[in-house]
Amino acid sequence: MNTRTTMLFGALALTLAAAGWLGMQEDETAPVSAAVERTERSAPRRLVEPVTGAAIELPALVDFRARPGLPEQGAGFATPLSFRPPPPQAVVPRPMAPALPFRFVGALDDDGERTVMLMEGKQLHLVRQGDVLGERYRVERIDAQRLELLYLPLEQRQSIDLSSK
């Protein structure tokens, strides 16, 4: 064994011996302390003699139960701190324009101005750039590949592919 281990075992032995000696000391003093308790109960001692004479007037004590609450500015100082992220806020989806009710039928070119034929159910619409369809859609742009419409209530752009015909 090395020196460190020997010293540790020595310290352990001394600690156990001291604990045993203290245990034996407590057993020997137990009858003495019981005898002291019996004599104290039979003959109580007065440490302070009562004062006789003029009464002393003490100031009124403050009733802490009747004090006002915390002011609003400091009311939240004792709220517990949390490191959890706040709960996610409910994301309200942005309203979307409905699907286009139009179907492309054909197009006409008249002196460089393009007119597009659109079917809505059984109704045929002939539209040019800037026309308004039923107070819901406005034709924003017409070119060779697409027709761009603006849904007026939400101001959202939608398009119809014209290259398929």
C-alpha positions as CSV (number, residue, x, y, z in Angstrom):
1,M,0.0,0.0,0.0
2,N,1.1,3.5,-0.6
3,T,1.3,6.4,1.8
4,R,-2.0,8.0,0.8
5,T,-4.0,4.8,1.3
6,T,-2.4,4.2,4.7
7,M,-3.3,7.8,5.8
8,L,-6.9,7.4,4.6
9,F,-7.4,4.2,6.6
10,G,-5.9,5.9,9.6
11,A,-8.3,8.8,9.3
12,L,-11.2,6.4,9.0
13,A,-10.1,4.5,12.1
14,L,-9.8,7.8,14.1
15,T,-13.3,8.9,12.9
16,L,-14.8,5.6,14.0
17,A,-13.1,5.7,17.4
18,A,-14.3,9.3,18.0
19,A,-17.9,8.4,17.0
20,G,-17.8,5.4,19.4
21,W,-16.4,7.5,22.3
22,L,-19.1,10.2,21.8
23,G,-21.8,7.5,21.8
24,M,-20.5,6.2,25.1
25,Q,-20.4,9.7,26.6
26,E,-24.1,10.3,25.7
27,D,-25.2,7.1,27.4
28,E,-23.4,8.1,30.7
29,T,-25.0,11.6,30.8
30,A,-28.6,10.5,30.1
31,P,-29.5,9.8,33.8
32,V,-28.0,13.2,34.8
33,S,-30.0,15.1,32.3
34,A,-33.2,13.3,33.4
35,A,-32.5,14.3,37.1
36,V,-31.9,17.9,36.1
37,E,-35.2,18.0,34.3
38,R,-37.0,16.6,37.3
39,T,-35.6,19.2,39.6
40,E,-36.4,22.0,37.2
41,R,-40.0,20.9,37.0
42,S,-40.4,20.8,40.8
43,A,-38.8,24.2,41.5
44,P,-39.2,26.7,38.7
45,R,-36.7,29.5,38.7
46,R,-37.6,33.1,37.9
47,L,-35.2,34.9,35.7
48,V,-37.1,38.2,35.5
49,E,-38.9,39.8,38.4
50,P,-42.2,41.5,37.6
51,V,-42.1,45.3,37.4
52,T,-44.4,47.3,39.6
53,G,-45.1,50.9,39.2
54,A,-46.3,53.3,36.5
55,A,-47.5,51.7,33.2
56,I,-45.5,52.4,30.1
57,E,-47.4,53.6,27.1
58,L,-46.4,51.8,23.9
59,P,-47.1,53.2,20.4
60,A,-49.8,51.4,18.4
61,L,-48.4,48.6,16.3
62,V,-49.0,48.6,12.6
63,D,-51.5,46.0,11.4
64,F,-49.8,44.5,8.4
65,R,-52.9,42.7,7.2
66,A,-54.6,46.1,6.5
67,R,-51.8,47.5,4.4
68,P,-52.6,48.3,0.7
69,G,-51.5,45.9,-2.1
70,L,-48.6,46.5,-4.5
71,P,-48.9,49.4,-6.9
72,E,-49.6,48.5,-10.5
73,Q,-46.2,49.4,-11.7
74,G,-44.5,46.8,-9.4
75,A,-47.3,44.2,-9.3
76,G,-45.5,41.8,-11.7
77,F,-42.1,41.8,-10.0
78,A,-42.6,38.5,-8.4
79,T,-44.0,36.5,-11.3
80,P,-42.0,33.4,-12.0
81,L,-39.6,33.4,-14.9
82,S,-39.9,30.8,-17.6
83,F,-37.4,29.9,-20.2
84,R,-40.0,28.0,-22.3
85,P,-40.8,29.5,-25.6
86,P,-44.2,31.2,-25.7
87,P,-47.1,29.1,-27.1
88,P,-47.4,29.5,-30.9
89,Q,-50.0,32.0,-32.0
90,A,-52.8,30.8,-34.1
91,V,-52.0,31.7,-37.7
92,V,-55.1,32.9,-39.4
93,P,-54.8,31.8,-43.1
94,R,-55.1,34.7,-45.5
95,P,-58.2,34.5,-47.6
96,M,-57.7,33.3,-51.1
97,A,-59.5,34.0,-54.3
98,P,-61.8,31.2,-55.5
99,A,-60.8,29.1,-58.5
100,L,-61.4,30.8,-61.8
101,P,-64.8,30.0,-63.2
102,F,-63.7,30.7,-66.8
103,R,-62.5,28.4,-69.5
104,F,-60.5,29.7,-72.5
105,V,-62.3,29.1,-75.8
106,G,-60.3,31.2,-78.3
107,A,-58.7,34.5,-79.2
108,L,-59.1,37.1,-81.9
109,D,-56.6,39.7,-83.1
110,D,-58.2,42.9,-84.3
111,D,-55.7,45.6,-85.4
112,G,-53.1,44.7,-82.8
113,E,-55.7,44.5,-80.0
114,R,-56.4,41.0,-78.7
115,T,-59.9,39.9,-77.7
116,V,-60.2,36.7,-75.7
117,M,-63.3,34.4,-75.6
118,L,-64.0,32.9,-72.2
119,M,-66.8,30.6,-71.1
120,E,-68.4,30.9,-67.7
121,G,-70.9,28.1,-67.4
122,K,-73.1,28.6,-70.5
123,Q,-72.3,32.3,-70.9
124,L,-69.6,33.5,-73.4
125,H,-67.6,36.6,-72.6
126,L,-65.5,38.6,-75.1
127,V,-62.9,40.5,-73.1
128,R,-60.2,43.0,-73.8
129,Q,-57.5,44.4,-71.5
130,G,-59.2,46.6,-68.8
131,D,-62.6,45.0,-69.0
132,V,-64.5,44.0,-65.8
133,L,-66.3,40.7,-65.6
134,G,-69.3,40.8,-63.2
135,E,-67.7,43.2,-60.7
136,R,-65.5,40.3,-59.5
137,Y,-62.6,40.2,-62.1
138,R,-60.7,42.8,-64.1
139,V,-58.6,41.8,-67.1
140,E,-55.1,43.1,-66.3
141,R,-53.0,41.8,-69.2
142,I,-53.4,39.7,-72.4
143,D,-50.4,38.4,-74.3
144,A,-49.8,35.4,-76.5
145,Q,-49.3,32.9,-73.6
146,R,-51.6,34.0,-70.8
147,L,-54.5,36.1,-69.7
148,E,-54.0,37.8,-66.3
149,L,-57.1,38.6,-64.2
150,L,-57.4,40.5,-60.9
151,Y,-59.9,39.2,-58.3
152,L,-61.3,42.6,-57.1
153,P,-62.6,41.8,-53.6
154,L,-59.1,40.5,-52.4
155,E,-56.9,42.2,-55.1
156,Q,-55.2,38.9,-56.0
157,R,-53.9,38.1,-59.4
158,Q,-54.8,34.9,-61.3
159,S,-54.0,33.8,-64.8
160,I,-55.3,31.5,-67.5
161,D,-52.9,29.7,-69.9
162,L,-53.7,30.7,-73.5
163,S,-51.0,28.6,-75.2
164,S,-53.0,25.4,-75.0
165,K,-55.2,26.3,-78.0
